[in-house]
Amino acid sequence: MSELILTSENFDASVLQADKPVLVDFWAPWCGPCKVMSPIVEELAGEMEGILIGKVNVDEHGDIAQKFNILSIPTFIVFKGGQVVEQFSGSMSKDQLRAKLLGHL
């Protein structure tokens, strides 16, 4: 499955009301570490079953970033049943990110 582009209009339905866990990647186009993580996130979105993966551009959707108190990017939040179950920031390897996600399946 490809990653979801999340906006103020689709965030609640796509993330908070999802029937499976959702990883949300908060990023910005000018952020160097975000550029490193982008292909990793895209690859995992195509490889992992049982979890949805979406991205929020904080420059375009600052309201969502503010709602979840995003202070640095990239920040990743895992939602389950509409609730935040884990939040972490910074870049990491594909294997590290996969391991974090597997813990929520």
N, CA, C and O atoms as a Tinker XYZ file with bonds, in Angstrom:
   420  protein
     1  N      0.840000   -1.175000    0.000000    73     2
     2  CA     0.000000    0.000000    0.000000    64     1     3
     3  C      0.885000    1.237000    0.000000    63     2     4     5
     4  O      1.927000    1.257000    0.655000    81     3
     5  N      0.484000    2.247000   -0.715000    73     3     6
     6  CA     1.275000    3.467000   -0.729000    64     5     7
     7  C      0.927000    4.324000    0.482000    63     6     8     9
     8  O     -0.087000    4.112000    1.146000    81     7
     9  N      1.779000    5.277000    0.747000    73     7    10
    10  CA     1.541000    6.138000    1.898000    64     9    11
    11  C      0.410000    7.121000    1.604000    63    10    12    13
    12  O      0.181000    7.503000    0.456000    81    11
    13  N     -0.279000    7.513000    2.644000    73    11    14
    14  CA    -1.374000    8.465000    2.550000    64    13    15
    15  C     -0.825000    9.877000    2.705000    63    14    16    17
    16  O      0.038000   10.120000    3.548000    81    15
    17  N     -1.317000   10.801000    1.902000    73    15    18
    18  CA    -1.000000   12.208000    2.091000    64    17    19
    19  C     -2.107000   12.762000    2.983000    63    18    20    21
    20  O     -3.262000   12.868000    2.569000    81    19
    21  N     -1.740000   13.109000    4.202000    73    19    22
    22  CA    -2.733000   13.531000    5.183000    64    21    23
    23  C     -2.883000   15.044000    5.202000    63    22    24    25
    24  O     -1.903000   15.786000    5.134000    81    23
    25  N     -4.131000   15.481000    5.296000    73    23    26
    26  CA    -4.461000   16.904000    5.328000    64    25    27
    27  C     -5.436000   17.150000    6.475000    63    26    28    29
    28  O     -5.896000   16.213000    7.128000    81    27
    29  N     -5.738000   18.406000    6.704000    73    27    30
    30  CA    -6.727000   18.748000    7.725000    64    29    31
    31  C     -8.078000   18.128000    7.398000    63    30    32    33
    32  O     -8.857000   17.809000    8.296000    81    31
    33  N     -8.350000   17.962000    6.116000    73    31    34
    34  CA    -9.641000   17.438000    5.673000    64    33    35
    35  C     -9.765000   15.921000    5.869000    63    34    36    37
    36  O    -10.858000   15.434000    6.159000    81    35
    37  N     -8.685000   15.176000    5.721000    73    35    38
    38  CA    -8.808000   13.715000    5.781000    64    37    39
    39  C     -8.152000   13.071000    7.013000    63    38    40    41
    40  O     -8.206000   11.850000    7.163000    81    39
    41  N     -7.541000   13.860000    7.886000    73    39    42
    42  CA    -6.782000   13.298000    8.999000    64    41    43
    43  C     -7.660000   12.464000    9.936000    63    42    44    45
    44  O     -7.312000   11.326000   10.251000    81    43
    45  N     -8.770000   13.004000   10.376000    73    43    46
    46  CA    -9.611000   12.282000   11.337000    64    45    47
    47  C    -10.091000   10.952000   10.761000    63    46    48    49
    48  O     -9.987000    9.915000   11.417000    81    47
    49  N    -10.614000   10.980000    9.543000    73    47    50
    50  CA   -11.142000    9.754000    8.929000    64    49    51
    51  C    -10.032000    8.753000    8.634000    63    50    52    53
    52  O    -10.223000    7.550000    8.817000    81    51
    53  N     -8.879000    9.227000    8.181000    73    51    54
    54  CA    -7.788000    8.334000    7.774000    64    53    55
    55  C     -6.972000    7.802000    8.939000    63    54    56    57
    56  O     -6.430000    6.699000    8.867000    81    55
    57  N     -6.880000    8.580000   10.017000    73    55    58
    58  CA    -6.005000    8.206000   11.135000    64    57    59
    59  C     -6.800000    7.854000   12.391000    63    58    60    61
    60  O     -6.691000    6.745000   12.913000    81    59
    61  N     -7.590000    8.799000   12.866000    73    59    62
    62  CA    -8.263000    8.612000   14.146000    64    61    63
    63  C     -9.379000    7.573000   14.079000    63    62    64    65
    64  O     -9.713000    6.957000   15.092000    81    63
    65  N     -9.961000    7.373000   12.887000    73    63    66
    66  CA   -11.045000    6.403000   12.745000    64    65    67
    67  C    -10.595000    5.133000   12.005000    63    66    68    69
    68  O    -11.427000    4.312000   11.620000    81    67
    69  N     -9.302000    4.976000   11.812000    73    67    70
    70  CA    -8.786000    3.805000   11.091000    64    69    71
    71  C     -8.995000    2.535000   11.908000    63    70    72    73
    72  O     -8.977000    2.565000   13.138000    81    71
    73  N     -9.194000    1.419000   11.209000    73    71    74
    74  CA    -9.401000    0.140000   11.890000    64    73    75
    75  C     -8.103000   -0.635000   12.091000    63    74    76    77
    76  O     -8.130000   -1.772000   12.562000    81    75
    77  N     -6.973000   -0.035000   11.743000    73    75    78
    78  CA    -5.671000   -0.650000   11.985000    64    77    79
    79  C     -4.707000    0.439000   12.455000    63    78    80    81
    80  O     -5.017000    1.624000   12.333000    81    79
    81  N     -3.560000    0.064000   12.985000    73    79    82
    82  CA    -2.594000    1.075000   13.434000    64    81    83
    83  C     -2.155000    1.967000   12.271000    63    82    84    85
    84  O     -2.111000    1.539000   11.118000    81    83
    85  N     -1.831000    3.221000   12.609000    73    83    86
    86  CA    -1.390000    4.188000   11.606000    64    85    87
    87  C     -0.117000    4.867000   12.100000    63    86    88    89
    88  O     -0.068000    5.375000   13.220000    81    87
    89  N      0.916000    4.870000   11.248000    73    87    90
    90  CA     2.120000    5.653000   11.500000    64    89    91
    91  C      1.971000    6.962000   10.739000    63    90    92    93
    92  O      1.720000    6.961000    9.534000    81    91
    93  N      2.127000    8.081000   11.447000    73    91    94
    94  CA     2.084000    9.392000   10.796000    64    93    95
    95  C      3.471000   10.013000   10.881000    63    94    96    97
    96  O      4.051000   10.145000   11.959000    81    95
    97  N      3.985000   10.386000    9.722000    73    95    98
    98  CA     5.291000   11.028000    9.573000    64    97    99
    99  C      5.056000   12.529000    9.415000    63    98   100   101
   100  O      4.514000   12.970000    8.401000    81    99
   101  N      5.461000   13.314000   10.414000    73    99   102
   102  CA     5.379000   14.772000   10.336000    64   101   103
   103  C      6.706000   15.269000    9.768000    63   102   104   105
   104  O      7.762000   14.999000   10.340000    81   103
   105  N      6.662000   15.989000    8.651000    73   103   106
   106  CA     7.858000   16.352000    7.901000    64   105   107
   107  C      7.684000   17.738000    7.261000    63   106   108   109
   108  O      6.605000   18.329000    7.303000    81   107
   109  N      8.769000   18.232000    6.671000    73   107   110
   110  CA     8.744000   19.464000    5.872000    64   109   111
   111  C      9.744000   19.311000    4.731000    63   110   112   113
   112  O     10.751000   18.618000    4.880000    81   111
   113  N      9.475000   19.957000    3.586000    73   111   114
   114  CA    10.350000   19.798000    2.418000    64   113   115
   115  C     11.767000   20.356000    2.614000    63   114   116   117
   116  O     12.687000   19.934000    1.914000    81   115
   117  N     11.959000   21.282000    3.537000    73   115   118
   118  CA    13.277000   21.902000    3.759000    64   117   119
   119  C     14.117000   21.148000    4.802000    63   118   120   121
   120  O     15.262000   21.521000    5.056000    81   119
   121  N     13.563000   20.106000    5.397000    73   119   122
   122  CA    14.194000   19.382000    6.505000    64   121   123
   123  C     15.109000   18.274000    5.981000    63   122   124   125
   124  O     14.642000   17.332000    5.341000    81   123
   125  N     16.406000   18.386000    6.251000    73   123   126
   126  CA    17.375000   17.386000    5.792000    64   125   127
   127  C     17.102000   15.981000    6.294000    63   126   128   129
   128  O     17.033000   15.057000    5.484000    81   127
   129  N     16.940000   15.776000    7.620000    73   127   130
   130  CA    16.640000   14.435000    8.118000    64   129   131
   131  C     15.321000   13.876000    7.560000    63   130   132   133
   132  O     15.178000   12.664000    7.402000    81   131
   133  N     14.367000   14.757000    7.265000    73   131   134
   134  CA    13.098000   14.303000    6.668000    64   133   135
   135  C     13.352000   13.722000    5.279000    63   134   136   137
   136  O     12.730000   12.734000    4.890000    81   135
   137  N     14.267000   14.341000    4.537000    73   135   138
   138  CA    14.600000   13.847000    3.200000    64   137   139
   139  C     15.270000   12.481000    3.278000    63   138   140   141
   140  O     15.093000   11.653000    2.384000    81   139
   141  N     16.037000   12.238000    4.335000    73   139   142
   142  CA    16.673000   10.933000    4.543000    64   141   143
   143  C     15.605000    9.879000    4.849000    63   142   144   145
   144  O     15.680000    8.751000    4.361000    81   143
   145  N     14.623000   10.251000    5.654000    73   143   146
   146  CA    13.604000    9.297000    6.086000    64   145   147
   147  C     12.530000    9.030000    5.032000    63   146   148   149
   148  O     11.899000    7.974000    5.049000    81   147
   149  N     12.322000    9.962000    4.132000    73   147   150
   150  CA    11.229000    9.839000    3.167000    64   149   151
   151  C     11.244000    8.530000    2.365000    63   150   152   153
   152  O     10.219000    7.851000    2.305000    81   151
   153  N     12.383000    8.153000    1.742000    73   151   154
   154  CA    12.367000    6.890000    0.992000    64   153   155
   155  C     12.182000    5.666000    1.887000    63   154   156   157
   156  O     11.619000    4.663000    1.450000    81   155
   157  N     12.646000    5.736000    3.123000    73   155   158
   158  CA    12.475000    4.629000    4.065000    64   157   159
   159  C     10.998000    4.462000    4.390000    63   158   160   161
   160  O     10.473000    3.348000    4.384000    81   159
   161  N     10.333000    5.576000    4.674000    73   159   162
   162  CA     8.909000    5.544000    4.987000    64   161   163
   163  C      8.119000    5.026000    3.786000    63   162   164   165
   164  O      7.205000    4.215000    3.937000    81   163
   165  N      8.479000    5.503000    2.589000    73   163   166
   166  CA     7.789000    5.058000    1.370000    64   165   167
   167  C      7.973000    3.557000    1.148000    63   166   168   169
   168  O      7.017000    2.869000    0.790000    81   167
   169  N      9.178000    3.044000    1.353000    73   167   170
   170  CA     9.432000    1.615000    1.183000    64   169   171
   171  C      8.614000    0.791000    2.168000    63   170   172   173
   172  O      8.015000   -0.216000    1.791000    81   171
   173  N      8.587000    1.215000    3.431000    73   171   174
   174  CA     7.829000    0.467000    4.432000    64   173   175
   175  C      6.334000    0.522000    4.146000    63   174   176   177
   176  O      5.620000   -0.444000    4.412000    81   175
   177  N      5.853000    1.634000    3.609000    73   175   178
   178  CA     4.430000    1.739000    3.258000    64   177   179
   179  C      4.070000    0.691000    2.213000    63   178   180   181
   180  O      2.962000    0.154000    2.224000    81   179
   181  N      4.998000    0.399000    1.316000    73   179   182
   182  CA     4.751000   -0.602000    0.298000    64   181   183
   183  C      4.954000   -2.028000    0.768000    63   182   184   185
   184  O      4.419000   -2.961000    0.169000    81   183
   185  N      5.713000   -2.209000    1.824000    73   183   186
   186  CA     6.086000   -3.550000    2.277000    64   185   187
   187  C      5.261000   -4.080000    3.446000    63   186   188   189
   188  O      5.037000   -5.287000    3.540000    81   187
   189  N      4.813000   -3.217000    4.320000    73   187   190
   190  CA     4.188000   -3.678000    5.561000    64   189   191
   191  C      2.678000   -3.794000    5.428000    63   190   192   193
   192  O      1.993000   -2.852000    5.030000    81   191
   193  N      2.188000   -4.960000    5.766000    73   191   194
   194  CA     0.743000   -5.187000    5.819000    64   193   195
   195  C      0.293000   -4.948000    7.264000    63   194   196   197
   196  O      1.071000   -5.131000    8.200000    81   195
   197  N     -0.925000   -4.551000    7.431000    73   195   198
   198  CA    -1.469000   -4.434000    8.780000    64   197   199
   199  C     -1.261000   -3.094000    9.436000    63   198   200   201
   200  O     -1.726000   -2.880000   10.556000    81   199
   201  N     -0.574000   -2.182000    8.769000    73   199   202
   202  CA    -0.393000   -0.833000    9.314000    64   201   203
   203  C     -0.493000    0.161000    8.164000    63   202   204   205
   204  O      0.040000   -0.072000    7.078000    81   203
   205  N     -1.174000    1.258000    8.413000    73   203   206
   206  CA    -1.246000    2.338000    7.431000    64   205   207
   207  C     -0.137000    3.330000    7.721000    63   206   208   209
   208  O      0.240000    3.527000    8.876000    81   207
   209  N      0.386000    3.952000    6.681000    73   207   210
   210  CA     1.450000    4.939000    6.850000    64   209   211
   211  C      1.054000    6.197000    6.097000    63   210   212   213
   212  O      0.731000    6.151000    4.910000    81   211
   213  N      1.083000    7.319000    6.801000    73   211   214
   214  CA     0.719000    8.591000    6.192000    64   213   215
   215  C      1.714000    9.677000    6.538000    63   214   216   217
   216  O      2.522000    9.532000    7.455000    81   215
   217  N      1.647000   10.773000    5.789000    73   215   218
   218  CA     2.578000   11.883000    5.974000    64   217   219
   219  C      1.808000   13.189000    6.114000    63   218   220   221
   220  O      0.807000   13.413000    5.434000    81   219
   221  N      2.294000   14.048000    7.009000    73   219   222
   222  CA     1.742000   15.383000    7.186000    64   221   223
   223  C      2.862000   16.390000    6.938000    63   222   224   225
   224  O      3.869000   16.396000    7.647000    81   223
   225  N      2.681000   17.244000    5.926000    73   223   226
   226  CA     3.598000   18.342000    5.667000    64   225   227
   227  C      3.256000   19.439000    6.681000    63   226   228   229
   228  O      2.195000   20.056000    6.596000    81   227
   229  N      4.158000   19.680000    7.639000    73   227   230
   230  CA     3.859000   20.623000    8.720000    64   229   231
   231  C      3.782000   22.067000    8.236000    63   230   232   233
   232  O      3.152000   22.902000    8.885000    81   231
   233  N      4.414000   22.370000    7.106000    73   231   234
   234  CA     4.306000   23.725000    6.554000    64   233   235
   235  C      2.906000   23.984000    6.013000    63   234   236   237
   236  O      2.385000   25.093000    6.125000    81   235
   237  N      2.308000   22.967000    5.433000    73   235   238
   238  CA     0.974000   23.113000    4.846000    64   237   239
   239  C     -0.144000   22.846000    5.844000    63   238   240   241
   240  O     -1.250000   23.366000    5.696000    81   239
   241  N      0.139000   22.045000    6.849000    73   239   242
   242  CA    -0.902000   21.648000    7.802000    64   241   243
   243  C     -0.405000   21.819000    9.236000    63   242   244   245
   244  O     -0.369000   20.874000   10.024000    81   243
   245  N     -0.026000   23.051000    9.542000    73   243   246
   246  CA     0.469000   23.381000   10.878000    64   245   247
   247  C     -0.552000   23.145000   11.971000    63   246   248   249
   248  O     -0.184000   22.937000   13.127000    81   247
   249  N     -1.834000   23.175000   11.621000    73   247   250
   250  CA    -2.883000   22.929000   12.612000    64   249   251
   251  C     -2.783000   21.505000   13.170000    63   250   252   253
   252  O     -2.970000   21.291000   14.367000    81   251
   253  N     -2.490000   20.540000   12.305000    73   251   254
   254  CA    -2.350000   19.151000   12.770000    64   253   255
   255  C     -1.096000   19.025000   13.629000    63   254   256   257
   256  O     -1.119000   18.390000   14.683000    81   255
   257  N     -0.001000   19.633000   13.171000    73   255   258
   258  CA     1.253000   19.579000   13.936000    64   257   259
   259  C      1.063000   20.210000   15.315000    63   258   260   261
   260  O      1.562000   19.689000   16.313000    81   259
   261  N      0.354000   21.314000   15.368000    73   259   262
   262  CA     0.122000   21.996000   16.643000    64   261   263
   263  C     -0.748000   21.139000   17.567000    63   262   264   265
   264  O     -0.501000   21.072000   18.771000    81   263
   265  N     -1.752000   20.493000   17.006000    73   263   266
   266  CA    -2.658000   19.649000   17.794000    64   265   267
   267  C     -1.899000   18.544000   18.526000    63   266   268   269
   268  O     -2.261000   18.167000   19.640000    81   267
   269  N     -0.835000   18.025000   17.888000    73   267   270
   270  CA    -0.066000   16.934000   18.478000    64   269   271
   271  C      1.277000   17.406000   19.037000    63   270   272   273
   272  O      2.164000   16.599000   19.318000    81   271
   273  N      1.415000   18.741000   19.196000    73   271   274
   274  CA     2.580000   19.341000   19.851000    64   273   275
   275  C      3.900000   18.916000   19.207000    63   274   276   277
   276  O      4.851000   18.543000   19.894000    81   275
   277  N      3.937000   18.982000   17.864000    73   275   278
   278  CA     5.151000   18.616000   17.132000    64   277   279
   279  C      6.143000   19.771000   17.236000    63   278   280   281
   280  O      5.887000   20.864000   16.732000    81   279
   281  N      7.270000   19.525000   17.890000    73   279   282
   282  CA     8.272000   20.567000   18.117000    64   281   283
   283  C      9.501000   20.401000   17.247000    63   282   284   285
   284  O     10.238000   21.362000   17.032000    81   283
   285  N      9.736000   19.194000   16.742000    73   283   286
   286  CA    10.867000   18.948000   15.856000    64   285   287
   287  C     10.430000   17.946000   14.798000    63   286   288   289
   288  O      9.476000   17.191000   14.988000    81   287
   289  N     11.143000   17.954000   13.691000    73   287   290
   290  CA    10.825000   17.025000   12.609000    64   289   291
   291  C     12.116000   16.372000   12.112000    63   290   292   293
   292  O     13.184000   16.976000   12.212000    81   291
   293  N     12.037000   15.164000   11.584000    73   291   294
   294  CA    10.814000   14.368000   11.488000    64   293   295
   295  C     10.380000   13.840000   12.853000    63   294   296   297
   296  O     11.201000   13.447000   13.682000    81   295
   297  N      9.075000   13.844000   13.055000    73   295   298
   298  CA     8.476000   13.196000   14.222000    64   297   299
   299  C      7.489000   12.172000   13.695000    63   298   300   301
   300  O      6.768000   12.416000   12.728000    81   299
   301  N      7.471000   11.035000   14.344000    73   299   302
   302  CA     6.589000    9.938000   13.965000    64   301   303
   303  C      5.657000    9.641000   15.134000    63   302   304   305
   304  O      6.094000    9.544000   16.281000    81   303
   305  N      4.374000    9.499000   14.831000    73   303   306
   306  CA     3.404000    9.115000   15.858000    64   305   307
   307  C      2.668000    7.875000   15.367000    63   306   308   309
   308  O      2.206000    7.818000   14.228000    81   307
   309  N      2.568000    6.886000   16.249000    73   307   310
   310  CA     1.778000    5.697000   15.960000    64   309   311
   311  C      0.439000    5.852000   16.684000    63   310   312   313
   312  O      0.388000    6.072000   17.895000    81   311
   313  N     -0.642000    5.732000   15.911000    73   311   314
   314  CA    -2.001000    5.803000   16.446000    64   313   315
   315  C     -2.620000    4.418000   16.384000    63   314   316   317
   316  O     -2.427000    3.676000   15.421000    81   315
   317  N     -3.361000    4.086000   17.419000    73   315   318
   318  CA    -4.113000    2.826000   17.464000    64   317   319
   319  C     -5.453000    3.137000   18.104000    63   318   320   321
   320  O     -5.509000    3.671000   19.212000    81   319
   321  N     -6.531000    2.804000   17.412000    73   319   322
   322  CA    -7.855000    3.092000   17.957000    64   321   323
   323  C     -8.082000    4.566000   18.196000    63   322   324   325
   324  O     -8.810000    4.945000   19.114000    81   323
   325  N     -7.466000    5.401000   17.380000    73   323   326
   326  CA    -7.630000    6.843000   17.516000    64   325   327
   327  C     -6.781000    7.489000   18.598000    63   326   328   329
   328  O     -6.880000    8.695000   18.825000    81   327
   329  N     -5.949000    6.702000   19.269000    73   327   330
   330  CA    -5.112000    7.203000   20.358000    64   329   331
   331  C     -3.636000    7.128000   20.005000    63   330   332   333
   332  O     -3.210000    6.228000   19.280000    81   331
   333  N     -2.850000    8.081000   20.519000    73   331   334
   334  CA    -1.401000    8.032000   20.362000    64   333   335
   335  C     -0.867000    6.922000   21.258000    63   334   336   337
   336  O     -1.114000    6.913000   22.464000    81   335
   337  N     -0.126000    5.978000   20.656000    73   335   338
   338  CA     0.459000    4.892000   21.449000    64   337   339
   339  C      1.987000    4.973000   21.508000    63   338   340   341
   340  O      2.613000    4.371000   22.381000    81   339
   341  N      2.581000    5.719000   20.576000    73   339   342
   342  CA     4.033000    5.935000   20.616000    64   341   343
   343  C      4.372000    7.153000   19.779000    63   342   344   345
   344  O      3.750000    7.411000   18.749000    81   343
   345  N      5.373000    7.900000   20.239000    73   343   346
   346  CA     5.860000    9.058000   19.493000    64   345   347
   347  C      7.375000    9.075000   19.594000    63   346   348   349
   348  O      7.935000    8.894000   20.675000    81   347
   349  N      8.046000    9.297000   18.447000    73   347   350
   350  CA     9.499000    9.366000   18.428000    64   349   351
   351  C      9.935000   10.312000   17.318000    63   350   352   353
   352  O      9.205000   10.533000   16.351000    81   351
   353  N     11.126000   10.864000   17.467000    73   351   354
   354  CA    11.633000   11.855000   16.510000    64   353   355
   355  C     13.013000   11.473000   16.017000    63   354   356   357
   356  O     13.723000   10.682000   16.638000    81   355
   357  N     13.377000   12.059000   14.873000    73   355   358
   358  CA    14.711000   11.881000   14.334000    64   357   359
   359  C     14.787000   10.799000   13.278000    63   358   360   361
   360  O     13.822000   10.077000   13.024000    81   359
   361  N     15.959000   10.704000   12.667000    73   359   362
   362  CA    16.143000    9.706000   11.623000    64   361   363
   363  C     16.628000    8.399000   12.234000    63   362   364   365
   364  O     17.215000    8.372000   13.316000    81   363
   365  N     16.363000    7.313000   11.504000    73   363   366
   366  CA    16.759000    5.975000   11.937000    64   365   367
   367  C     16.832000    5.092000   10.710000    63   366   368   369
   368  O     16.413000    5.492000    9.623000    81   367
   369  N     17.354000    3.908000   10.878000    73   367   370
   370  CA    17.454000    2.979000    9.756000    64   369   371
   371  C     16.082000    2.377000    9.465000    63   370   372   373
   372  O     15.163000    2.449000   10.280000    81   371
   373  N     15.974000    1.786000    8.289000    73   371   374
   374  CA    14.733000    1.105000    7.906000    64   373   375
   375  C     14.424000   -0.023000    8.892000    63   374   376   377
   376  O     13.272000   -0.200000    9.291000    81   375
   377  N     15.443000   -0.783000    9.286000    73   375   378
   378  CA    15.239000   -1.886000   10.221000    64   377   379
   379  C     14.766000   -1.386000   11.588000    63   378   380   381
   380  O     13.922000   -2.017000   12.224000    81   379
   381  N     15.309000   -0.259000   12.036000    73   379   382
   382  CA    14.886000    0.305000   13.323000    64   381   383
   383  C     13.425000    0.745000   13.270000    63   382   384   385
   384  O     12.657000    0.484000   14.196000    81   383
   385  N     13.048000    1.414000   12.181000    73   383   386
   386  CA    11.665000    1.870000   12.049000    64   385   387
   387  C     10.725000    0.670000   11.925000    63   386   388   389
   388  O      9.662000    0.650000   12.544000    81   387
   389  N     11.110000   -0.322000   11.132000    73   387   390
   390  CA    10.287000   -1.525000   10.984000    64   389   391
   391  C     10.075000   -2.190000   12.345000    63   390   392   393
   392  O      8.958000   -2.598000   12.665000    81   391
   393  N     11.126000   -2.303000   13.141000    73   391   394
   394  CA    11.028000   -2.943000   14.455000    64   393   395
   395  C     10.045000   -2.188000   15.353000    63   394   396   397
   396  O      9.264000   -2.808000   16.074000    81   395
   397  N     10.082000   -0.873000   15.313000    73   395   398
   398  CA     9.137000   -0.085000   16.104000    64   397   399
   399  C      7.703000   -0.363000   15.664000    63   398   400   401
   400  O      6.806000   -0.502000   16.496000    81   399
   401  N      7.497000   -0.443000   14.355000    73   399   402
   402  CA     6.146000   -0.662000   13.834000    64   401   403
   403  C      5.648000   -2.067000   14.133000    63   402   404   405
   404  O      4.475000   -2.252000   14.455000    81   403
   405  N      6.527000   -3.062000   14.030000    73   403   406
   406  CA     6.128000   -4.448000   14.304000    64   405   407
   407  C      5.612000   -4.610000   15.732000    63   406   408   409
   408  O      4.779000   -5.475000   16.003000    81   407
   409  N      6.101000   -3.790000   16.624000    73   407   410
   410  CA     5.641000   -3.839000   18.013000    64   409   411
   411  C      4.191000   -3.418000   18.184000    63   410   412   413
   412  O      3.613000   -3.623000   19.251000    81   411
   413  N      3.594000   -2.835000   17.155000    73   411   414
   414  CA     2.213000   -2.360000   17.243000    64   413   415
   415  C      1.244000   -3.192000   16.411000    63   414   416   417
   416  O      0.062000   -2.860000   16.311000    81   415
   417  N      1.740000   -4.265000   15.817000    73   415   418
   418  CA     0.855000   -5.119000   15.005000    64   417   419
   419  C      0.276000   -6.248000   15.833000    63   418   420
   420  O     -0.489000   -7.063000   15.317000    81   419
